[in-house]
Amino acid sequence: MRAEVVSVSQDYESPASDASLMARIAHPNNLKKAFQRVKRNKGAAGIDRMTVDDLFTRCCSFT
């Protein structure tokens, strides 16, 4: 009887690539584009009941 060899690859991202992904997501240009899309689509308030305009005001207070 022959044994079958099965190769299993672990496709996971390293913590360094996670940080890189977060850096790309949180980049100001990306956030600005995302905000503009939500605004253009008349995005509704989420579970936190924060409107798009409230979000913009809150984000601007950090800069």
Beta strands, then each sheet from edge to edge (+ up, - down):
end
